[in-house]
Amino acid sequence: SGGGGGGGGGGGTAGGGGVVGAVAEAEDPAAEAESLLMACPMDDVQRANFIAATEEIADLPKKGKPTAEQLQRLKEQRELKAAVLHSVSFESRQILTRVVELRKKAKKQSLKQSQRAQQEKRAQAKEEQQRKHAQQHQHHQQGDQQGGQQGDQQGHQQGERGAADGAAEPVADGGAVEGAVDLSVDLSVV
């Protein structure tokens, strides 16, 4: 019954549990991968070796050349994975291949979610910066309007005072007014 159940497990995802399996895969491929790995018909040593052969190597560069130590570790993992896949049944090999595929899918989803989160964070920061800029611009405009109104009032008051002063103290012909510019032209030179 155990061997028959295991055979149904590999095909069960596509067959009897198709809808549930597809929903679980769509939602969390990592969880499905681990579930398949634990249900895969193999002994504990094979399972432990498969896990060791497929675990991620720390600080492996995404671009560029790995260190000599990392290259050695990758080689060991490939050899161990090949040995495990060679030692298990065809059915188990199919399940383990599916586990690897689901883990890759989960990693891609995780990377996309991380990138999406970074993009959202950048977009929020940009929006915040634009909002602050708009507030500063609005504040400056209000200050300019208030300053312009005050300047207009002061200019108007000074103009009224100047007109009143000019009426009260007439300037003699040819006399200079303090702070005024002399615009007269000497025509005798011409």
N, CA, C and O of each residue as an XYZ file, in Angstrom:
760
protein
N       0.826     -1.195      0.000
C       0.000      0.000      0.000
C       0.864      1.250      0.000
O       0.511      2.251     -0.623
N       2.026      1.195      0.714
C       2.912      2.365      0.787
C       3.484      2.689     -0.568
O       3.543      3.863     -0.935
N       3.914      1.686     -1.340
C       4.471      1.929     -2.670
C       3.399      2.447     -3.606
O       3.659      3.342     -4.410
N       2.185      1.892     -3.513
C       1.084      2.341     -4.370
C       0.678      3.756     -4.019
O       0.370      4.558     -4.901
N       0.677      4.066     -2.728
C       0.321      5.421     -2.288
C       1.350      6.416     -2.770
O       1.011      7.539     -3.142
N       2.615      6.008     -2.763
C       3.677      6.903     -3.242
C       3.520      7.160     -4.723
O       3.740      8.277     -5.193
N       3.134      6.113     -5.473
C       2.931      6.279     -6.910
C       1.774      7.236     -7.170
O       1.833      8.049     -8.093
N       0.735      7.144     -6.367
C      -0.397      8.057     -6.499
C      -0.002      9.461     -6.093
O      -0.574     10.435     -6.581
N       0.980      9.575     -5.196
C       1.410     10.902     -4.730
C       2.037     11.697     -5.847
O       1.785     12.894     -5.979
N       2.865     11.035     -6.666
C       3.504     11.747     -7.767
C       2.487     12.181     -8.799
O       2.524     13.310     -9.286
N       1.563     11.264     -9.136
C       0.541     11.606    -10.115
C      -0.638     12.296     -9.471
O      -1.436     12.924    -10.166
N      -0.771     12.195     -8.137
C      -1.908     12.777     -7.421
C      -1.955     14.278     -7.552
O      -3.038     14.862     -7.573
N      -0.819     14.907     -7.640
C      -0.785     16.357     -7.770
C      -1.439     16.775     -9.081
O      -2.156     17.774     -9.151
N      -1.170     15.980    -10.123
C      -1.749     16.312    -11.422
C      -3.130     15.688    -11.590
O      -3.921     16.148    -12.414
N      -3.427     14.640    -10.813
C      -4.687     13.926    -10.988
C      -5.712     14.285     -9.940
O      -6.348     15.337    -10.001
N      -5.869     13.356     -8.933
C      -6.914     13.508     -7.926
C      -6.852     14.805     -7.156
O      -7.895     15.405     -6.896
N      -5.668     15.264     -6.778
C      -5.555     16.500     -6.007
C      -5.178     17.665     -6.895
O      -4.575     18.628     -6.421
N      -5.517     17.603     -8.168
C      -5.104     18.609     -9.145
C      -5.463     20.028     -8.763
O      -4.608     20.914     -8.792
N      -6.722     20.259     -8.403
C      -7.149     21.620     -8.084
C      -6.471     22.095     -6.820
O      -5.941     23.206     -6.781
N      -6.477     21.268     -5.778
C      -5.841     21.647     -4.525
C      -4.350     21.826     -4.734
O      -3.774     22.799     -4.247
N      -3.707     20.901     -5.452
C      -2.271     20.997     -5.725
C      -1.937     22.245     -6.514
O      -0.944     22.912     -6.223
N      -2.752     22.574     -7.513
C      -2.496     23.762     -8.338
C      -2.651     25.023     -7.513
O      -1.872     25.965     -7.666
N      -3.664     25.056     -6.624
C      -3.859     26.227     -5.767
C      -2.695     26.359     -4.798
O      -2.179     27.457     -4.590
N      -2.276     25.231     -4.198
C      -1.158     25.279     -3.256
C       0.109     25.737     -3.965
O       0.879     26.526     -3.416
N       0.330     25.246     -5.184
C       1.524     25.618     -5.932
C       1.492     27.107     -6.265
O       2.498     27.806     -6.138
N       0.321     27.580     -6.694
C       0.210     28.988     -7.072
C       0.453     29.887     -5.867
O       1.043     30.959     -5.999
N       0.001     29.453     -4.695
C       0.142     30.276     -3.499
C       1.534     30.165     -2.883
O       2.141     31.178     -2.536
N       2.045     28.934     -2.747
C       3.321     28.760     -2.060
C       4.086     27.557     -2.611
O       3.977     26.451     -2.083
N       4.854     27.777     -3.668
C       5.607     26.654     -4.240
C       6.647     26.090     -3.281
O       6.966     24.903     -3.353
N       7.182     26.916     -2.383
C       8.170     26.420     -1.416
C       7.530     25.410     -0.468
O       8.131     24.384     -0.150
N       6.316     25.701     -0.019
C       5.623     24.774      0.881
C       5.287     23.473      0.166
O       5.409     22.391      0.740
N       4.863     23.583     -1.092
C       4.566     22.374     -1.848
C       5.831     21.546     -2.060
O       5.790     20.319     -1.973
N       6.945     22.203     -2.335
C       8.217     21.506     -2.528
C       8.594     20.734     -1.274
O       8.991     19.571     -1.355
N       8.473     21.364     -0.131
C       8.833     20.690      1.121
C       7.888     19.540      1.423
O       8.303     18.496      1.926
N       6.603     19.743      1.109
C       5.624     18.673      1.311
C       5.944     17.462      0.425
O       5.890     16.316      0.872
N       6.275     17.743     -0.833
C       6.645     16.652     -1.747
C       7.920     15.949     -1.288
O       8.019     14.723     -1.357
N       8.884     16.721     -0.824
C      10.147     16.145     -0.370
C       9.923     15.202      0.811
O      10.499     14.116      0.866
N       9.088     15.624      1.748
C       8.838     14.782      2.924
C       8.024     13.534      2.568
O       8.157     12.493      3.212
N       7.179     13.651      1.531
C       6.348     12.508      1.122
C       7.064     11.592      0.123
O       6.587     10.493     -0.160
N       8.190     12.034     -0.404
C       8.903     11.260     -1.420
C       9.401      9.935     -0.833
O      10.009      9.917      0.237
N       9.139      8.812     -1.544
C       9.572      7.506     -1.041
C      11.084      7.307     -1.193
O      11.576      6.911     -2.250
N      11.799      7.593     -0.109
C      13.246      7.357     -0.046
C      13.621      7.275      1.419
O      12.838      7.662      2.286
N      14.816      6.773      1.703
C      15.205      6.646      3.107
C      15.754      7.980      3.643
O      15.963      8.933      2.892
N      15.976      8.016      4.939
C      16.403      9.249      5.602
C      17.772      9.732      5.126
O      18.009     10.936      5.030
N      18.676      8.790      4.828
C      20.017      9.164      4.354
C      19.905      9.825      2.978
O      20.526     10.858      2.727
N      19.109      9.221      2.089
C      18.917      9.808      0.765
C      18.288     11.203      0.875
O      18.691     12.134      0.179
N      17.302     11.328      1.754
C      16.627     12.617      1.945
C      17.621     13.661      2.462
O      17.665     14.784      1.960
N      18.415     13.285      3.464
C      19.410     14.210      4.034
C      20.445     14.600      2.983
O      20.839     15.764      2.909
N      20.884     13.652      2.178
C      21.847     13.944      1.113
C      21.241     14.865      0.053
O      21.916     15.764     -0.450
N      19.959     14.639     -0.289
C      19.306     15.506     -1.270
C      19.198     16.938     -0.736
O      19.435     17.900     -1.466
N      18.843     17.064      0.523
C      18.742     18.395      1.139
C      20.109     19.078      1.123
O      20.214     20.257      0.783
N      21.151     18.338      1.489
C      22.507     18.911      1.478
C      22.940     19.289      0.059
O      23.634     20.286     -0.145
N      22.523     18.485     -0.907
C      22.929     18.721     -2.298
C      22.186     19.903     -2.931
O      22.626     20.441     -3.947
N      21.075     20.300     -2.338
C      20.273     21.362     -2.955
C      20.175     22.624     -2.102
O      19.495     23.577     -2.483
N      20.846     22.638     -0.958
C      20.784     23.858     -0.140
C      21.613     24.960     -0.791
O      22.584     24.693     -1.499
N      21.211     26.198     -0.537
C      21.924     27.324     -1.136
C      23.271     27.526     -0.478
O      23.434     27.316      0.724
N      24.220     27.931     -1.276
C      25.564     28.221     -0.777
C      25.584     29.688     -0.367
O      25.186     30.569     -1.130
N      26.047     29.929      0.836
C      26.055     31.291      1.381
C      26.959     32.205      0.557
O      28.041     31.813      0.120
N      26.486     33.430      0.359
C      27.253     34.501     -0.304
C      27.691     34.151     -1.729
O      28.703     34.663     -2.208
N      26.949     33.299     -2.398
C      27.262     32.969     -3.786
C      26.902     34.187     -4.635
O      25.760     34.645     -4.596
N      27.860     34.722     -5.406
C      27.567     35.940     -6.174
C      26.551     35.679     -7.291
O      26.584     34.641     -7.952
N      25.649     36.647     -7.484
C      24.674     36.525     -8.567
C      25.361     36.755     -9.909
O      25.035     36.118    -10.910
N      26.308     37.668     -9.905
C      27.098     37.953    -11.103
C      28.564     37.835    -10.712
O      28.933     38.080     -9.563
N      29.362     37.471    -11.641
C      30.778     37.333    -11.345
C      31.131     35.904    -10.995
O      30.274     35.021    -10.959
N      32.399     35.699    -10.742
C      32.906     34.355    -10.497
C      32.880     34.029     -9.004
O      33.303     34.837     -8.177
N      32.372     32.823     -8.664
C      32.414     32.393     -7.269
C      33.863     32.155     -6.815
O      34.765     31.992     -7.636
N      34.058     32.141     -5.516
C      35.389     31.870     -4.970
C      35.739     30.403     -5.218
O      34.868     29.605     -5.565
N      36.992     30.054     -5.043
C      37.434     28.664     -5.238
C      36.686     27.732     -4.284
O      36.308     26.622     -4.658
N      36.479     28.190     -3.061
C      35.759     27.386     -2.064
C      34.306     27.163     -2.499
O      33.772     26.062     -2.367
N      33.675     28.223     -3.021
C      32.289     28.103     -3.483
C      32.202     27.179     -4.696
O      31.264     26.389     -4.804
N      33.167     27.269     -5.605
C      33.187     26.374     -6.765
C      33.322     24.916     -6.338
O      32.671     24.034     -6.899
N      34.174     24.669     -5.339
C      34.351     23.309     -4.822
C      33.043     22.799     -4.215
O      32.656     21.648     -4.417
N      32.373     23.675     -3.470
C      31.098     23.306     -2.831
C      30.037     23.012     -3.903
O      29.265     22.063     -3.763
N      29.999     23.812     -4.958
C      29.046     23.572     -6.049
C      29.305     22.210     -6.711
O      28.371     21.469     -7.017
N      30.574     21.900     -6.922
C      30.938     20.618     -7.534
C      30.496     19.458     -6.638
O      29.933     18.476     -7.121
N      30.752     19.576     -5.338
C      30.355     18.531     -4.394
C      28.838     18.352     -4.390
O      28.335     17.229     -4.357
N      28.117     19.476     -4.425
C      26.655     19.389     -4.435
C      26.148     18.701     -5.699
O      25.240     17.872     -5.627
N      26.719     19.032     -6.847
C      26.296     18.392     -8.105
C      26.526     16.883     -8.045
O      25.668     16.094     -8.442
N      27.695     16.499     -7.545
C      28.011     15.071     -7.462
C      27.079     14.355     -6.488
O      26.609     13.254     -6.772
N      26.811     14.980     -5.340
C      25.924     14.379     -4.340
C      24.501     14.261     -4.882
O      23.844     13.238     -4.687
N      24.030     15.296     -5.556
C      22.685     15.276     -6.135
C      22.579     14.173     -7.189
O      21.586     13.446     -7.223
N      23.585     14.042     -8.042
C      23.577     12.991     -9.064
C      23.550     11.614     -8.412
O      22.847     10.718     -8.879
N      24.320     11.440     -7.326
C      24.352     10.151     -6.625
C      22.993      9.826     -6.013
O      22.535      8.685     -6.076
N      22.341     10.848     -5.411
C      21.025     10.617     -4.807
C      20.016     10.252     -5.895
O      19.280      9.275     -5.760
N      19.982     11.035     -6.970
C      19.015     10.775     -8.037
C      19.246      9.400     -8.676
O      18.299      8.748     -9.116
N      20.499      8.971     -8.722
C      20.825      7.648     -9.275
C      20.377      6.532     -8.327
O      20.025      5.439     -8.771
N      20.391      6.812     -7.019
C      20.094      5.762     -6.032
C      18.607      5.580     -5.738
O      18.221      4.582     -5.129
N      17.760      6.531     -6.160
C      16.327      6.421     -5.862
C      15.575      5.859     -7.060
O      16.117      5.753     -8.160
N      14.318      5.500     -6.827
C      13.478      4.949     -7.898
C      13.130      6.029     -8.921
O      13.311      7.221     -8.671
N      12.635      5.598    -10.063
C      12.220      6.531    -11.113
C      11.168      7.494    -10.573
O      11.227      8.699    -10.818
N      10.209      6.947     -9.839
C       9.134      7.759     -9.246
C       9.703      8.823     -8.314
O       9.299      9.984     -8.378
N      10.627      8.440     -7.457
C      11.248      9.391     -6.525
C      12.051     10.443     -7.283
O      12.058     11.617     -6.912
N      12.720     10.019     -8.335
C      13.503     10.959     -9.153
C      12.583     12.029     -9.755
O      12.939     13.207     -9.790
N      11.399     11.614    -10.228
C      10.440     12.581    -10.775
C       9.985     13.562     -9.690
O       9.883     14.765     -9.932
N       9.718     13.043     -8.512
C       9.276     13.903     -7.400
C      10.387     14.887     -7.028
O      10.132     16.076     -6.837
N      11.619     14.384     -6.927
C      12.735     15.256     -6.546
C      13.009     16.312     -7.615
O      13.386     17.440     -7.297
N      12.820     15.946     -8.876
C      12.964     16.925     -9.964
C      11.909     18.014     -9.810
O      12.190     19.195    -10.014
N      10.692     17.607     -9.449
C       9.606     18.571     -9.222
C       9.929     19.459     -8.019
O       9.638     20.655     -8.036
N      10.523     18.886     -6.990
C      10.915     19.662     -5.804
C      11.896     20.765     -6.215
O      11.761     21.912     -5.792
N      12.876     20.411     -7.037
C      13.868     21.396     -7.498
C      13.177     22.506     -8.294
O      13.468     23.688     -8.109
N      12.254     22.109     -9.186
C      11.529     23.101     -9.991
C      10.718     24.047     -9.106
O      10.721     25.261     -9.315
N      10.027     23.484     -8.119
C       9.208     24.310     -7.222
C      10.072     25.257     -6.384
O       9.687     26.400     -6.135
N      11.225     24.781     -5.958
C      12.133     25.652     -5.189
C      12.628     26.818     -6.054
O      12.718     27.952     -5.583
N      12.945     26.534     -7.308
C      13.375     27.608     -8.225
C      12.253     28.623     -8.402
O      12.477     29.833     -8.400
N      11.036     28.096     -8.557
C       9.882     28.974     -8.727
C       9.678     29.832     -7.479
O       9.398     31.026     -7.574
N       9.821     29.213     -6.318
C       9.662     29.948     -5.061
C      10.727     31.033     -4.935
O      10.446     32.139     -4.474
N      11.944     30.709     -5.346
C      13.036     31.686     -5.281
C      12.759     32.863     -6.206
O      12.990     34.016     -5.839
N      12.262     32.571     -7.413
C      11.920     33.634     -8.366
C      10.811     34.516     -7.801
O      10.877     35.743     -7.888
N       9.786     33.879     -7.218
C       8.687     34.648     -6.632
C       9.192     35.538     -5.511
O       8.802     36.700     -5.397
N      10.056     34.984     -4.694
C      10.615     35.753     -3.586
C      11.417     36.944     -4.101
O      11.321     38.049     -3.568
N      12.202     36.707     -5.136
C      12.995     37.783     -5.737
C      12.084     38.859     -6.326
O      12.327     40.053     -6.147
N      11.032     38.427     -7.032
C      10.095     39.388     -7.612
C       9.393     40.192     -6.528
O       9.214     41.402     -6.671
N       8.994     39.528     -5.443
C       8.340     40.241     -4.340
C       9.296     41.247     -3.725
O       8.903     42.363     -3.383
N      10.543     40.850     -3.586
C      11.550     41.756     -3.040
C      11.747     42.961     -3.953
O      11.815     44.098     -3.488
N      11.837     42.704     -5.258
C      11.996     43.795     -6.222
C      10.775     44.704     -6.221
O      10.899     45.927     -6.287
N       9.587     44.093     -6.145
C       8.348     44.867     -6.101
C       8.316     45.745     -4.856
O       7.924     46.910     -4.918
N       8.729     45.182     -3.734
C       8.758     45.948     -2.483
C       9.739     47.118     -2.589
O       9.456     48.218     -2.114
N      10.895     46.874     -3.215
C      11.868     47.947     -3.403
C      11.317     49.027     -4.319
O      11.508     50.217     -4.065
N      10.628     48.617     -5.391
C      10.046     49.588     -6.312
C       8.974     50.420     -5.602
O       8.900     51.636     -5.783
N       8.145     49.751     -4.790
C       7.113     50.473     -4.046
C       7.745     51.450     -3.064
O       7.271     52.574     -2.900
N       8.804     51.018     -2.422
C       9.497     51.884     -1.470
C      10.078     53.109     -2.181
O       9.974     54.230     -1.684
N      10.690     52.886     -3.347
C      11.234     54.008     -4.127
C      10.114     54.941     -4.577
O      10.260     56.162     -4.528
N       8.983     54.359     -5.019
C       7.856     55.168     -5.473
C       7.297     55.999     -4.318
O       6.956     57.168     -4.505
N       7.200     55.409     -3.133
C       6.719     56.149     -1.965
C       7.675     57.271     -1.605
O       7.248     58.377     -1.273
N       8.956     56.990     -1.670
C       9.946     58.018     -1.355
C       9.860     59.157     -2.366
O       9.970     60.327     -2.001
N       9.663     58.811     -3.635
C       9.549     59.832     -4.676
C       8.289     60.672     -4.453
O       8.327     61.897     -4.570
N       7.179     60.011     -4.134
C       5.934     60.730     -3.857
C       6.106     61.667     -2.670
O       5.651     62.810     -2.703
N       6.757     61.188     -1.634
C       6.996     62.006     -0.448
C       7.862     63.205     -0.803
O       7.598     64.320     -0.352
N       8.885     62.983     -1.603
C       9.764     64.074     -2.023
C       8.976     65.094     -2.849
O       9.137     66.301     -2.666
N       8.130     64.612     -3.750
C       7.321     65.514     -4.560
C       6.336     66.289     -3.691
O       6.108     67.479     -3.908
N       5.753     65.609     -2.706
C       4.802     66.254     -1.797
C       5.505     67.358     -1.005
O       4.969     68.457     -0.856
N       6.699     67.065     -0.500
C       7.461     68.073      0.245
C       7.824     69.247     -0.655
O       7.729     70.405     -0.249
N       8.243     68.933     -1.892
C       8.599     69.997     -2.834
C       7.381     70.882     -3.119
O       7.490     72.108     -3.154
N       6.220     70.249     -3.323
C       4.998     71.004     -3.593
C       4.627     71.876     -2.397
O       4.202     73.018     -2.568
N       4.787     71.341     -1.188
C       4.489     72.123      0.018
C       5.447     73.299      0.135
O       5.029     74.406      0.475
N       6.726     73.072     -0.142
C       7.706     74.157     -0.075
C       7.383     75.212     -1.123
O       7.447     76.410     -0.846
N       7.036     74.767     -2.321
C       6.705     75.693     -3.402
C       5.483     76.520     -3.021
O       5.453     77.733     -3.226
N       4.474     75.849     -2.463
C       3.259     76.537     -2.045
C       3.573     77.531     -0.930
O       3.051     78.646     -0.923
N       4.418     77.133      0.003
C       4.810     78.008      1.109
C       5.547     79.238      0.579
O       5.302     80.353      1.038
N       6.447     79.038     -0.383
C       7.182     80.159     -0.975
C       6.235     81.101     -1.713
O       6.380     82.321     -1.642
N       5.257     80.523     -2.427
C       4.302     81.364     -3.146
C       3.489     82.200     -2.168
O       3.256     83.387     -2.400
N       3.057     81.575     -1.070
C       2.300     82.324     -0.067
C       3.156     83.434      0.522
O       2.681     84.552      0.724
N       4.416     83.125      0.796
C       5.333     84.130      1.336
C       5.560     85.246      0.348
O       5.613     86.411      0.742
N       5.697     84.921     -0.947
C       5.890     85.927     -1.980
C       4.658     86.812     -2.095
O       4.764     88.030     -2.240
N       3.479     86.181     -2.029
C       2.240     86.962     -2.125
C       2.116     87.907     -0.935
O       1.782     89.081     -1.095
N       2.390     87.383      0.265
C       2.309     88.227      1.454
C       3.356     89.326      1.397
O       3.071     90.482      1.713
N       4.558     88.968      0.997
C       5.634     89.946      0.884
C       5.310     90.974     -0.183
O       5.584     92.160      0.000
N       4.728     90.539     -1.301
C       4.348     91.451     -2.380
C       3.263     92.397     -1.933
O       3.296     93.583     -2.261
N       2.285     91.880     -1.175
C       1.210     92.732     -0.674
C       1.764     93.752      0.305
O       1.397     94.926      0.261
N       2.649     93.305      1.189
C       3.254     94.233      2.147
C       4.105     95.258      1.414
O       4.078     96.442      1.748
N       4.859     94.810      0.417
C       5.690     95.724     -0.360
C       4.837     96.731     -1.109
O       5.179     97.912     -1.178
N       3.707     96.259     -1.680
C       2.801     97.168     -2.371
C       2.243     98.198     -1.416
O       2.152     99.383     -1.738
N       1.864     97.725     -0.219
C       1.324     98.660      0.773
C       2.377     99.683      1.180
O       2.097    100.879      1.267
N       3.586     99.203      1.427
C       4.658    100.114      1.833
C       4.988    101.074      0.708
O       5.180    102.264      0.958
N       5.061    100.590     -0.529
C       5.346    101.448     -1.672
C       4.251    102.495     -1.859
O       4.523    103.658     -2.157
N       3.027    102.061     -1.679
C       1.894    102.974     -1.824
C       1.962    104.059     -0.751
O       1.755    105.241     -1.023
N       2.260    103.620      0.489
C       2.356    104.586      1.586
C       3.506    105.555      1.345
O       3.364    106.756      1.579
N       4.645    105.046      0.880
C       5.786    105.908      0.610
C       5.474    106.848     -0.539
O       5.868    108.014     -0.512
N       4.776    106.358     -1.536
C       4.384    107.200     -2.666
C       3.466    108.332     -2.217
O       3.600    109.470     -2.668
N       2.536    108.009     -1.327
C       1.629    109.040     -0.811
C       2.422    110.070     -0.011
O       2.191    111.274     -0.119
N       3.376    109.565      0.804
C       4.202    110.476      1.597
C       5.047    111.355      0.684
O       5.187    112.555      0.920
N       5.611    110.749     -0.362
C       6.444    111.499     -1.300
C       5.624    112.563     -2.011
O       6.099    113.683     -2.205
N       4.412    112.233     -2.397
C       3.551    113.202     -3.077
C       3.187    114.331     -2.127
O       3.162    115.502     -2.505
N       2.908    113.953     -0.894
C       2.563    114.989      0.104
C       3.786    115.842      0.390
O       3.666    117.062      0.508
N       4.971    115.225      0.507
C       6.198    115.987      0.766
C       6.497    116.893     -0.412
O       6.901    118.041     -0.225
N       6.303    116.391     -1.628
C       6.567    117.185     -2.824
C       5.631    118.379     -2.904
O       6.034    119.451     -3.356
N       4.425    118.213     -2.484
C       3.469    119.324     -2.525
C       3.799    120.342     -1.451
O       3.626    121.543     -1.657
N       4.266    119.879     -0.324
C       4.547    120.791      0.776
C       5.848    121.532      0.568
O       5.965    122.688      0.975
N       6.826    120.904     -0.053
C       8.129    121.539     -0.238
C       8.478    121.569     -1.719
O       9.095    120.632     -2.226
N       8.099    122.610     -2.406
C       8.419    122.673     -3.823
C       9.912    122.811     -4.025
O      10.607    123.410     -3.203
N      10.400    122.260     -5.112
C      11.813    122.301     -5.432
C      12.005    123.417     -6.443
O      11.247    123.534     -7.406
N      13.021    124.232     -6.219
C      13.289    125.327     -7.143
C      13.814    124.771     -8.437
O      14.405    123.691     -8.459
N      13.601    125.513     -9.546
C      14.094    125.058    -10.836
C      15.585    124.820    -10.774
O      16.330    125.650    -10.252
N      16.028    123.682    -11.308
C      17.444    123.353    -11.342
C      17.958    122.838    -10.029
O      19.124    122.452     -9.939
N      17.141    122.817     -9.013
C      17.578    122.296     -7.714
C      17.586    120.782     -7.735
O      16.863    120.151     -8.506
N      18.390    120.227     -6.903
C      18.488    118.768     -6.845
C      17.691    118.250     -5.677
O      17.708    118.818     -4.585
N      17.007    117.184     -5.921
C      16.285    116.509     -4.849
C      17.191    115.399     -4.354
O      17.816    114.682     -5.136
N      17.245    115.275     -3.029
C      18.124    114.259     -2.443
C      17.738    112.867     -2.926
O      16.577    112.471     -2.822
N      18.718    112.117     -3.458
C      18.475    110.748     -3.924
C      17.947    110.699     -5.338
O      17.742    109.603     -5.861
N      17.713    111.847     -5.997
C      17.194    111.832     -7.362
C      18.333    111.738     -8.356
O      19.466    112.098     -8.035
N      18.051    111.263     -9.550
C      19.038    111.121    -10.594
C      18.905    112.323    -11.519
O      17.796    112.697    -11.899
N      20.027    112.925    -11.880
C      20.012    114.091    -12.774
C      19.916    113.607    -14.191
O      20.836    112.963    -14.695
N      18.798    113.911    -14.850
C      18.543    113.484    -16.207
C      18.706    114.634    -17.209
O      18.410    114.471    -18.393
N      19.173    115.787    -16.739
C      19.320    116.912    -17.644
C      20.513    116.701    -18.571
O      21.485    116.037    -18.210
N      20.427    117.272    -19.761
C      21.461    117.095    -20.758
C      22.047    118.471    -21.044
O      21.327    119.456    -21.205
N      23.341    118.508    -21.101
C      24.018    119.782    -21.394
C      24.026    119.948    -22.896
O      24.777    119.260    -23.587
N      23.199    120.856    -23.423
C      23.071    121.062    -24.854
C      24.125    122.011    -25.416
O      24.285    122.092    -26.634
N      24.846    122.728    -24.559
C      25.842    123.666    -25.045
C      27.025    122.973    -25.676
O      27.754    123.593    -26.451
N      27.238    121.720    -25.375
C      28.358    120.964    -25.909
C      28.086    120.620    -27.363
O      29.020    120.541    -28.160
N      26.866    120.420    -27.711
C      26.524    119.990    -29.055
C      26.700    121.047    -30.072
O      26.445    120.816    -31.254
